[in-house]
Amino acid sequence: MKNVLEKTLEVGGRSLTLETGRMAKQAGGAIFVSYGDTMILATATMSEQPRAGIDFFPLSVEYEEKMYAVGKIPGGFIKREGRPSEKAVLSSRLIDRPLRPLFPKGMRNDVQVVATVLSVNQDNAPDITAINGASAALHISKIPFLGPIGAVTVGLVNGEYIINPQVEQEEQSLMHLTVAGTREAVMMVEAGAKEVPEDVILEGIMFAHQEIKKIVDFIEEFRQEALQAGLAKDKWEFVKEPVDAELEEAVREQAGDAFRAVMLRCSAERLDKATREALLFGINQEVQAVLSERFPEQEAIIGEVLYTIEKETMRTLIAKDKVRIDGRKTTEVRPITCETGVLARTHGSSLFTRGQTQILSALALGMVSQEQKLDGLGLEESKRYMHQYNFPPYSVGETRPMRGPGRREIGHGALAERALLPVIPDEDVFPYAMRLVSEAIESNGSTSMGSVCASTLTLMDAGVPIIAPVSGCAMGLIKDGDDITILTDIQGMEDFLGDMDFKVAGTAKGVTAIQMDIKIAGIDRAVLTQALEQAREGRMFILSKMLEEIAEPRAELSRFAPRIITTQIHPDKIREVIGSGGKIIKKIVEETSAQIDIEDDGRVYIASVEADNGEKALAIIRAIVAEPEVGQIYKGTVVKVMDFGAFVEILPGVLGNTGRDGMVHISQLANKRVAKVEDVCKEGDTMWVKCINVDHESGKVKLSRKDAMNELGLEM
């Protein structure tokens, strides 16, 4: 095809191919990217005019999962893709986070990045492929973008780092580390790990960055070739409209050192968030009132200048003077209180408070059949451990409509879930589905790490035998020229006005999850090393406070939690337990009030709040599936007398099921010769018998009364 550019790079032993000029030619930039058999169409488009009346950059990133990519037809009545899956939302965030800091400050043109997943080979992750495709699409477009970026995942198998591990390698890997960055620096880190030490994580990040540099160079070369072929556009130069010098000077003169004075007072007196915000808002109101006549209808511009002054002041105080707005040292964690068992009827609960961030956590335990079914492009079809996060508006003293969870809430829930997943006991140890919910009922920084801590407390309160307790801490960064300050346990203002949000969760042994977002052009190894060590010290301090409240999982489950009994039956016996049309299993449920789930492999789960009911259901099921065992002695009932012997029921029928009987030949009735069977027994009599043979083909069972009586030492 004419005027189509295709270029390939080997990444992780597989071919990463970029193509443009064949598809979606009206988009601002379009890349058909393939990594093995995983194929994605990534596009980037910008509006011609800036959006009026907003004070943020309107970037939207959409990750579109198409079920045909894995040969599936969507479920439901409509049979087409609906709202994005949780995985699609998380993938959108994964693409967004390293891209967003690389657009010009002050830009207000809408930019939309769409990654459409068209074909998936599970060995080649589509989300990573989409990040590289989106980077290339932006880079060949006219959109001003300070990239390109590259992205890879890193696994750790048998002590070796692996780029973009395949499914089999992922199963053996001790960590799943996603890293994105420019040629100069790391921009984003996302990790799940099985208690991996910080230094191993750091080396993994550096290992990833070496591969990222190759991808960045590859995309840069692709753009140059695309320009020569007329398939890329010259960059539109964004020029931020300068603020009127007279207005800015007037605002700075009027504000003077007011912001610094207020911030120093807040630090010295350790004032709370509401008081601090009121004082800072007062400065804004006073300046607006004084300058409103001189600069009419310039409230928004005056507000922007005031925001700039406020940001500059806070950053200078931290970077130069090492003064935090709440008076803490740079390595100091806010006061922590932990409570467990705060909700009466839940299966586990806790209240975790760190400064003015407060998480109420609750756990519900259920049958494994209540696990979440997943309908997406991945191999995972269900999960029994679910963590969800809610952020109501009252947590920050605001009002807004309350609808479904937003992308941020889904992302925070997933981060906390990933942090705790490595310590969740296996199903054979703890056969429950678990739904943890973190309610962020008060917020002033890092509710996601608060959720990790609260969830650990809740799991232990519920008696879930977790492998180890997990805590989390959020780090911040202020970079002012060559002055770099890393902050432990950042609060909301430090996050909003700072340069980094670096969240680390883990046990005393090692890291279980990381999420790092950078607002500047990236950070180097030295900063990462200090941040990881400072985070370790912070989460260890937090963990010590948590363990003062509850040192280990409770020995008993809540009295309101279901007791689950597991047993194994032969798969051929499943139909006998269920019965025709489910008749038998319904009767068991009616008689015992227990819930019963039976898997195709014969695993049976019996759940009941009252332990006796579960044991009763177990006894019934065992009776239904019981088989005669050679050498076993039974007390049976004579059901039929014949000339040659008696039929004795040794396993009575249950709930309408036919029981099992066997034949006691006349020669096996007594030690001496028996003339007539009736001389020993009649129908309805009970007798002790021993199983001496089972013919598995015919199902016939041979019994002996004399062997049983002799073995029991009874007279005949």
TIZAFI-751998 format. One line per field, with one value per residue (C-alpha): y, z, x. Coordinates in nm, 2 decimals. Layout:
py	[Y,...]
pz	[Z,...]
px	[X,...]
This chain:
py	[0.00,0.34,0.59,0.35,0.34,0.03,-0.01,-0.29,-0.32,-0.63,-0.59,-0.88,-1.12,-1.03,-0.78,-0.44,-0.29,0.06,0.14,0.46,0.57,0.28,0.33,0.62,0.88,1.16,1.13,1.37,1.09,0.72,0.42,0.05,-0.11,-0.48,-0.68,-1.04,-1.11,-0.84,-0.55,-0.21,0.10,0.41,0.75,1.10,1.40,1.76,2.03,2.33,2.58,2.58,2.52,2.84,2.88,2.59,2.58,2.24,2.05,1.85,1.53,1.21,0.86,0.58,0.21,0.03,-0.35,-0.53,-0.89,-1.01,-0.95,-1.28,-1.45,-1.39,-1.27,-1.02,-1.15,-1.01,-0.94,-0.66,-0.86,-0.56,-0.39,-0.17,0.02,-0.04,-0.33,-0.25,-0.37,-0.13,0.16,0.07,0.04,0.39,0.53,0.34,0.52,0.86,0.89,0.90,1.11,1.39,1.56,1.59,1.85,2.23,2.40,2.62,2.43,2.41,2.24,1.91,1.61,1.27,0.95,0.63,0.28,0.02,-0.34,-0.54,-0.86,-1.01,-1.28,-1.32,-1.35,-0.99,-0.75,-0.51,-0.23,-0.20,-0.22,0.06,0.29,0.26,0.31,0.61,0.77,0.72,0.85,1.17,1.20,1.19,1.43,1.81,1.80,1.96,1.67,1.66,1.29,1.03,0.78,0.40,0.14,-0.22,-0.47,-0.65,-0.99,-1.16,-1.53,-1.74,-1.42,-1.29,-0.98,-1.04,-0.78,-0.82,-1.17,-1.42,-1.59,-1.89,-1.66,-1.43,-1.73,-1.79,-1.42,-1.26,-0.92,-0.75,-0.41,-0.17,0.13,0.41,0.70,0.93,0.88,1.09,0.97,0.74,0.89,0.62,0.30,0.05,-0.27,-0.57,-0.79,-1.09,-0.92,-0.82,-0.60,-0.24,-0.27,-0.55,-0.33,-0.04,-0.25,-0.37,-0.01,0.07,-0.25,-0.14,0.21,0.08,-0.09,0.22,0.42,0.19,0.22,0.60,0.62,0.38,0.61,0.91,0.75,0.65,1.01,1.13,0.88,0.96,1.33,1.25,1.04,1.31,1.09,1.30,1.66,1.95,2.03,2.31,2.56,2.63,2.98,3.05,3.39,3.60,3.75,4.13,4.24,4.53,4.30,4.04,4.31,4.45,4.11,4.03,4.37,4.33,3.98,4.06,3.80,3.72,3.36,3.30,3.45,3.23,2.92,2.98,3.03,2.71,2.52,2.67,2.62,2.29,2.42,2.18,2.17,2.37,2.66,2.67,2.68,2.95,3.17,3.12,3.19,3.51,3.63,3.56,3.74,4.04,4.08,4.03,4.30,4.55,4.50,4.45,4.82,4.86,4.54,4.48,4.13,3.99,3.77,3.45,3.59,3.74,3.40,3.23,3.46,3.41,3.03,3.06,3.27,3.02,2.73,2.91,3.00,2.65,2.49,2.73,2.68,2.30,2.30,2.59,2.60,2.24,2.37,2.18,2.35,2.13,2.17,1.81,1.71,1.58,1.22,1.25,1.05,1.22,1.09,0.75,0.58,0.23,0.07,-0.27,-0.43,-0.09,-0.23,-0.47,-0.71,-0.71,-1.00,-0.77,-0.39,-0.12,0.26,0.38,0.75,0.92,1.29,1.41,1.11,0.84,0.51,0.30,-0.06,-0.35,-0.71,-0.96,-1.33,-1.56,-1.88,-1.92,-1.93,-1.56,-1.46,-1.19,-1.32,-1.12,-1.06,-0.92,-0.99,-1.15,-1.51,-1.45,-1.54,-1.47,-1.35,-1.44,-1.15,-0.81,-0.47,-0.17,0.20,0.48,0.86,1.04,1.42,1.49,1.35,1.68,1.90,1.93,1.85,1.68,1.42,1.07,0.82,0.51,0.49,0.71,0.61,0.74,0.53,0.22,0.28,0.33,0.01,-0.18,-0.05,-0.16,-0.49,-0.55,-0.45,-0.72,-1.00,-1.15,-1.21,-1.35,-1.72,-1.98,-2.12,-2.46,-2.28,-2.04,-2.14,-1.80,-1.52,-1.19,-0.84,-0.56,-0.20,0.10,0.41,0.72,0.92,1.19,1.29,1.50,1.29,0.93,0.76,0.47,0.39,0.44,0.19,-0.07,-0.02,-0.03,-0.34,-0.52,-0.44,-0.55,-0.89,-0.96,-0.85,-1.10,-1.38,-1.42,-1.60,-1.35,-1.44,-1.11,-0.76,-0.49,-0.12,0.16,0.51,0.79,0.99,1.33,1.54,1.91,2.00,2.36,2.40,2.17,2.15,1.82,1.74,1.40,1.41,1.12,1.08,1.37,1.55,1.69,2.03,1.87,1.63,1.89,2.14,1.89,1.70,1.34,1.10,0.78,0.52,0.21,-0.08,-0.39,-0.62,-0.61,-0.85,-0.65,-0.46,-0.58,-0.28,0.05,0.33,0.63,0.94,1.22,1.57,1.69,1.55,1.24,1.14,0.96,0.67,0.87,1.02,0.68,0.52,0.78,0.77,0.39,0.39,0.68,0.50,0.18,0.37,0.53,0.22,0.03,0.31,0.29,-0.09,-0.08,0.14,-0.10,-0.40,-0.22,-0.25,-0.61,-0.82,-1.11,-1.25,-1.34,-1.71,-1.72,-1.58,-1.34,-1.52,-1.36,-1.50,-1.83,-2.14,-2.32,-2.69,-2.85,-3.21,-3.41,-3.65,-3.86,-3.66,-3.95,-3.89,-3.53,-3.62,-3.83,-3.53,-3.29,-3.52,-3.50,-3.13,-3.04,-3.21,-3.37,-3.07,-2.85,-3.08,-3.07,-2.69,-2.69,-2.93,-2.76,-2.40,-2.44,-2.31,-2.58,-2.53,-2.83,-2.79,-3.01,-3.18,-3.30,-3.03,-2.95,-2.63,-2.61,-2.28,-2.20,-1.94,-2.21,-2.48,-2.76,-2.70,-2.73,-3.06,-3.19,-3.11,-3.27,-3.59,-3.61,-3.57,-3.82,-4.06,-4.01,-4.07,-4.34,-4.67,-5.00,-5.06,-5.40,-5.48,-5.23,-5.35,-5.21,-5.24,-5.31,-5.39,-5.71,-5.60,-5.94,-6.31,-6.57,-6.95,-6.89,-6.59,-6.25,-5.90,-5.64,-5.27,-5.13,-4.78,-4.64,-4.42,-4.05,-3.80,-4.04,-4.19,-4.56,-4.72,-4.98,-5.34,-5.66,-6.03,-6.24,-6.59,-6.86,-6.99,-6.65,-6.62,-6.82,-7.03,-7.34,-7.48,-7.29,-7.50,-7.21,-6.84,-6.77,-6.95,-6.66,-6.35,-6.21,-5.89,-5.58,-5.73,-5.55,-5.73,-5.66,-5.75,-5.72,-5.63,-5.90,-5.82,-5.55,-5.63,-5.28,-5.39,-5.54,-5.34,-5.66,-5.65,-5.97,-5.95,-6.18,-6.19,-6.45,-6.25,-5.93,-6.11,-6.29,-5.96,-5.78,-6.07,-6.11,-6.43,-6.56]
pz	[0.00,-0.09,0.17,0.46,0.71,0.92,1.16,1.40,1.72,1.92,2.28,2.53,2.25,2.05,1.77,1.85,1.52,1.46,1.15,1.02,0.70,0.66,0.93,1.09,0.87,0.99,1.35,1.47,1.49,1.44,1.50,1.44,1.70,1.72,1.98,1.86,1.79,2.02,1.80,1.90,1.71,1.91,1.81,1.94,1.84,1.96,1.94,1.73,2.00,2.37,2.60,2.77,3.14,3.28,3.49,3.40,3.10,2.94,2.85,2.82,2.77,2.66,2.65,2.44,2.50,2.20,2.30,1.95,2.02,2.21,2.01,2.26,2.22,2.49,2.75,2.82,2.60,2.39,2.29,2.25,2.47,2.74,3.02,3.06,3.27,3.58,3.39,3.11,3.36,3.52,3.18,3.09,3.40,3.33,2.99,3.13,3.41,3.23,2.95,3.14,3.29,2.94,2.80,2.82,3.13,3.08,2.76,2.75,2.41,2.45,2.38,2.34,2.33,2.23,2.24,2.07,2.15,1.83,1.89,2.21,2.26,2.64,2.63,2.51,2.74,2.56,2.81,2.78,2.40,2.42,2.62,2.35,2.07,2.24,2.28,1.91,1.80,2.01,1.88,1.51,1.56,1.57,1.94,2.16,2.36,2.55,2.48,2.35,2.64,2.64,2.88,2.97,3.25,3.45,3.61,3.85,3.79,3.96,4.06,3.70,3.56,3.26,3.02,2.94,3.09,2.92,3.11,3.22,3.35,3.52,3.72,3.86,3.90,4.24,4.10,3.83,3.77,3.51,3.43,3.19,3.12,2.89,2.78,3.07,3.36,3.50,3.49,3.63,3.83,3.91,4.09,4.26,4.45,4.68,4.97,4.76,4.92,4.82,4.66,4.43,4.32,4.26,4.04,3.85,3.78,3.65,3.44,3.29,3.21,3.00,2.78,2.78,2.63,2.33,2.28,2.31,2.05,1.82,1.84,1.77,1.46,1.36,1.37,1.17,0.90,0.91,0.86,0.55,0.42,0.49,0.75,1.06,1.13,1.24,1.61,1.69,1.92,2.22,2.36,2.69,2.70,2.93,3.23,3.22,3.39,3.56,3.70,3.82,3.99,4.16,4.29,4.42,4.58,4.75,4.86,4.98,5.24,5.35,5.22,5.39,5.71,5.72,5.63,5.90,6.15,6.03,6.07,6.42,6.56,6.36,6.25,6.09,5.73,5.76,5.95,5.71,5.41,5.56,5.63,5.28,5.13,5.33,5.15,4.82,4.91,5.04,4.73,4.50,4.69,4.67,4.30,4.17,4.07,3.92,3.72,3.65,3.53,3.59,3.89,3.72,3.62,3.97,4.11,3.89,4.00,4.37,4.32,4.16,4.46,4.71,4.53,4.51,4.88,5.00,4.78,4.89,5.25,5.21,4.97,5.12,5.49,5.54,5.69,5.63,5.65,5.94,6.14,6.08,6.00,5.65,5.77,6.03,6.01,6.13,6.46,6.41,6.59,6.52,6.63,6.55,6.58,6.54,6.35,6.53,6.26,6.00,5.98,6.05,6.08,6.17,6.18,6.08,6.14,6.03,6.09,5.91,5.69,5.82,5.67,5.78,5.66,5.66,5.55,5.44,5.41,5.18,4.99,4.72,4.47,4.55,4.40,4.13,3.78,3.53,3.17,2.99,2.76,3.03,3.13,3.48,3.50,3.86,4.19,4.55,4.71,4.62,4.75,4.68,4.77,4.81,4.84,4.94,4.90,5.27,5.33,5.21,5.33,4.98,4.81,4.47,4.31,4.42,4.14,4.05,4.14,3.92,3.77,4.08,4.32,4.10,4.09,4.46,4.53,4.29,4.45,4.80,4.66,4.49,4.82,5.02,4.77,4.84,5.21,5.14,5.24,4.97,4.92,5.06,5.38,5.40,5.17,5.16,4.92,5.07,4.99,5.17,5.14,5.23,5.31,5.29,5.54,5.60,5.36,5.38,5.18,5.09,5.15,4.94,5.18,5.47,5.30,5.30,5.67,5.76,5.55,5.72,6.06,5.94,5.80,6.13,6.33,6.12,6.19,5.84,5.87,5.65,5.59,5.73,5.81,5.55,5.59,5.34,5.32,5.06,4.98,4.81,4.64,4.61,4.36,4.35,4.13,4.27,4.61,4.64,4.95,4.99,5.23,5.43,5.46,5.24,5.30,5.04,4.99,4.95,4.70,4.50,4.49,4.49,4.22,4.31,4.46,4.55,4.74,4.88,5.07,5.21,5.51,5.74,5.50,5.17,4.92,4.80,4.59,4.45,4.26,4.16,3.96,3.86,3.77,3.65,3.38,3.59,3.87,3.88,4.07,4.37,4.44,4.40,4.64,4.91,4.85,4.89,5.21,5.36,5.26,5.43,5.75,5.74,5.68,5.95,6.20,6.08,6.11,6.47,6.56,6.39,6.58,6.91,6.84,6.71,6.69,6.49,6.34,6.59,6.66,6.59,6.32,6.40,6.53,6.24,5.98,5.80,5.90,5.59,5.59,5.29,5.18,4.87,4.70,4.38,4.08,3.98,4.31,4.24,4.07,4.38,4.61,4.38,4.29,4.00,3.94,4.25,4.47,4.72,4.77,4.82,5.10,5.26,5.26,5.40,5.68,5.78,5.67,5.53,5.19,4.98,4.67,4.47,4.22,3.91,4.05,4.36,4.61,4.84,5.04,5.32,5.49,5.79,6.07,6.32,6.32,6.41,6.09,5.88,6.05,6.00,5.63,5.61,5.77,5.52,5.22,5.36,5.41,5.05,4.89,5.13,4.98,5.15,5.26,5.29,5.64,5.79,6.04,6.01,6.22,5.95,5.90,5.74,5.45,5.28,5.37,5.11,5.13,5.06,5.29,5.40,5.24,5.50,5.45,5.58,5.44,5.48,5.21,5.29,5.18,4.94,4.80,4.77,5.05,5.00,5.11,5.08,5.10,5.41,5.28,5.50,5.56,5.70,5.96,6.24,6.33,6.32,6.04,6.00,5.87,5.78,5.76,5.96,6.25,6.28,6.15,6.00,5.81,6.03,6.26,6.31,6.31,6.31,5.98,5.83,5.46,5.32,4.95,4.70,4.33,4.18,3.84,3.95,4.27,4.47,4.84,5.04,5.42,5.71,6.04,6.20,6.12,6.27,6.59,6.64,6.59,6.83,7.08,7.09,7.14,6.85]
px	[0.00,0.13,0.24,0.23,0.51,0.59,0.88,0.97,1.18,1.25,1.13,1.15,1.23,0.92,0.84,0.69,0.56,0.43,0.24,0.07,-0.09,-0.33,-0.59,-0.79,-0.62,-0.86,-0.74,-0.48,-0.23,-0.31,-0.08,-0.17,0.06,0.12,0.32,0.31,-0.05,-0.17,-0.29,-0.42,-0.53,-0.41,-0.53,-0.47,-0.68,-0.69,-0.96,-0.88,-0.99,-0.92,-1.21,-1.32,-1.39,-1.18,-0.87,-0.74,-0.60,-0.89,-0.72,-0.93,-0.79,-1.02,-0.92,-1.17,-1.19,-1.35,-1.46,-1.39,-1.02,-1.03,-1.30,-1.58,-1.94,-2.04,-2.29,-2.63,-2.93,-2.78,-2.47,-2.24,-1.98,-2.13,-1.97,-1.59,-1.48,-1.27,-0.96,-1.04,-1.07,-0.74,-0.57,-0.71,-0.55,-0.22,-0.20,-0.31,-0.07,0.27,0.12,-0.05,0.26,0.41,0.17,0.24,0.13,-0.17,-0.29,-0.67,-0.74,-0.92,-0.70,-0.84,-0.64,-0.83,-0.67,-0.89,-0.80,-0.85,-0.66,-0.51,-0.25,-0.24,0.14,0.17,0.00,-0.24,-0.22,0.16,0.12,-0.14,0.09,0.36,0.10,-0.05,0.29,0.37,0.02,0.08,0.43,0.34,0.05,0.06,-0.03,0.24,0.37,0.70,0.75,0.78,0.75,0.80,0.66,0.74,0.66,0.93,0.90,1.13,1.17,1.45,1.63,1.64,1.45,1.24,1.10,0.73,0.70,0.47,0.18,0.38,0.65,0.40,0.27,0.62,0.72,0.76,0.65,0.46,0.63,0.50,0.73,0.68,0.92,1.10,1.46,1.58,1.37,1.10,0.75,0.52,0.56,0.29,0.38,0.23,0.49,0.51,0.70,0.99,1.27,1.30,1.64,1.52,1.23,1.46,1.69,1.38,1.28,1.63,1.63,1.30,1.43,1.71,1.46,1.24,1.52,1.53,1.16,1.17,1.45,1.25,0.94,1.16,1.31,0.96,0.84,1.14,1.07,0.69,0.77,0.98,0.70,0.44,0.27,0.35,0.27,0.47,0.41,0.17,0.35,0.15,0.21,0.05,-0.11,0.10,-0.06,-0.07,0.25,0.08,-0.19,0.06,0.27,-0.03,-0.14,0.21,0.24,-0.11,-0.05,0.30,0.42,0.07,0.08,0.42,0.30,-0.02,0.17,0.43,0.15,-0.03,0.30,0.38,0.03,-0.03,-0.37,-0.62,-0.71,-1.04,-0.87,-0.58,-0.80,-1.01,-0.70,-0.57,-0.91,-0.92,-0.61,-0.77,-1.09,-0.90,-0.68,-0.98,-1.18,-0.89,-0.81,-1.17,-1.22,-0.87,-0.89,-1.27,-1.38,-1.03,-1.13,-1.02,-0.68,-0.62,-0.71,-0.45,-0.18,-0.27,-0.26,0.08,0.20,0.05,0.22,0.56,0.54,0.46,0.72,0.99,0.91,0.96,1.25,1.46,1.34,1.22,0.90,0.58,0.25,0.13,0.45,0.58,0.94,0.99,1.00,0.72,0.39,0.08,-0.08,-0.25,-0.53,-0.66,-0.99,-1.13,-1.47,-1.65,-1.95,-2.18,-2.30,-2.03,-1.79,-1.49,-1.45,-1.20,-1.16,-0.81,-0.73,-0.41,-0.43,-0.74,-0.76,-1.00,-1.11,-1.40,-1.34,-1.59,-1.57,-1.83,-1.74,-1.94,-1.93,-1.67,-1.96,-2.01,-1.68,-1.68,-1.72,-1.50,-1.60,-1.31,-1.01,-0.79,-0.74,-0.88,-1.25,-1.32,-1.17,-1.27,-1.10,-1.25,-1.16,-1.37,-1.32,-1.57,-1.50,-1.82,-1.82,-1.87,-1.52,-1.37,-1.66,-1.82,-2.14,-2.18,-2.41,-2.34,-2.35,-2.14,-1.77,-1.54,-1.21,-1.02,-1.23,-1.18,-0.81,-0.77,-0.97,-0.75,-0.43,-0.54,-0.66,-0.32,-0.14,-0.32,-0.36,-0.01,-0.11,-0.46,-0.48,-0.53,-0.88,-0.78,-0.68,-0.97,-1.26,-1.43,-1.51,-1.41,-1.55,-1.37,-1.51,-1.31,-1.52,-1.31,-1.52,-1.26,-0.98,-0.67,-0.42,-0.35,-0.68,-0.56,-0.28,-0.52,-0.74,-0.46,-0.40,-0.77,-0.82,-0.54,-0.70,-1.04,-0.91,-0.74,-1.05,-1.25,-1.01,-0.89,-0.55,-0.35,0.01,0.14,-0.01,0.03,0.07,0.11,0.26,0.25,0.55,0.58,0.84,0.92,1.18,1.29,1.59,1.86,1.68,1.49,1.28,1.11,0.81,0.67,0.30,0.19,-0.14,-0.37,-0.21,0.14,0.00,-0.19,0.10,0.39,0.57,0.52,0.28,0.47,0.26,0.43,0.26,0.41,0.48,0.78,0.94,0.90,0.69,0.35,0.24,0.37,0.20,0.41,0.29,0.52,0.41,0.75,0.99,1.07,1.31,1.64,1.78,1.91,1.56,1.39,1.64,1.57,1.19,1.18,1.38,1.19,0.86,0.99,1.06,0.72,0.51,0.71,0.61,0.25,0.25,0.38,0.08,-0.16,-0.01,-0.07,-0.44,-0.44,-0.13,-0.26,-0.58,-0.85,-0.88,-1.25,-1.47,-1.75,-2.06,-2.24,-2.00,-2.09,-1.90,-1.79,-1.72,-1.56,-1.57,-1.49,-1.72,-1.68,-1.80,-2.02,-2.21,-2.30,-2.62,-2.73,-2.67,-2.85,-3.14,-3.38,-3.45,-3.25,-3.51,-3.26,-3.03,-3.34,-3.45,-3.11,-3.12,-3.48,-3.39,-3.06,-3.09,-2.73,-2.61,-2.45,-2.23,-2.10,-1.82,-1.78,-1.48,-1.68,-1.57,-1.86,-1.89,-2.14,-2.21,-2.42,-2.40,-2.49,-2.22,-2.46,-2.66,-2.35,-2.26,-2.61,-2.59,-2.25,-2.38,-2.67,-2.44,-2.20,-2.49,-2.61,-2.27,-2.15,-2.02,-1.98,-1.62,-1.47,-1.38,-1.62,-1.88,-2.24,-2.55,-2.81,-3.18,-3.30,-3.51,-3.57,-3.54,-3.47,-3.40,-3.03,-2.98,-3.10,-3.06,-2.95,-2.96,-2.64,-2.66,-3.01,-3.16,-3.16,-3.43,-3.59,-3.26,-3.24,-3.02,-2.75,-2.80,-2.60,-2.65,-2.57,-2.55,-2.70,-2.35,-2.24,-2.52,-2.36,-2.06,-2.27,-2.48,-2.82,-3.11,-3.34,-3.27,-3.58,-3.41,-3.18,-3.37,-3.68,-3.76,-3.73,-3.47,-3.14,-2.81,-2.44,-2.27,-1.93,-1.86,-1.65,-1.66,-1.78,-1.82,-1.77,-1.89,-2.22,-2.26,-2.32,-2.22,-2.14,-2.19,-2.11,-2.30,-2.07,-1.75,-1.90,-2.02,-1.69,-1.50,-1.72,-1.71,-2.09,-2.28,-2.49]
